[in-house]
Amino acid sequence: MTGSATQGIKTVLHPVSDLAKATAVYAALLGVEPTTNESYYVGFEAAGQNIGLVPGGGSRAMTSPVTYWHVPDIEAKLAEVTAAGATVREAAHDVGGGRLVATFTDPDGNVLGVLQDH
């Protein structure tokens, strides 16, 4: 198989219905306070992982957790997965600080994410 290897799953976003309650649970689980605590997103960094809480699934209307595979070239990876049968759900876009994210579905409809840091 050719193409670029990922850097692993380092980011998982969870849709939540009550941000305050979820924040307390995840802080207890992870043993750390949030590094980002906004009304639209709460983020934690623990053991090299980025765990995000998105109220109501956010603009993406997430209905289940989405894992984000970190990649060196998001456009190249999207081209590789679509050539293999995936369907782009959300095109690559900047979410701040030069970080690019995109989502796609596998042939069974599972939502997967890719993330490229600046």
Buried (B, 14 or more C-beta within 10 A) or exposed (E): EEBEEBEEBBBBBBBBEEBEEBBEEBBEEBEBEBEEBEEEBBBBBBEEEBBBBBBEBBEBEBEEEBBBBBBEBBBEBBEBBEEEEBEBBBEBEEEEEEBBBBBBBEEEEEBBBBBBEE
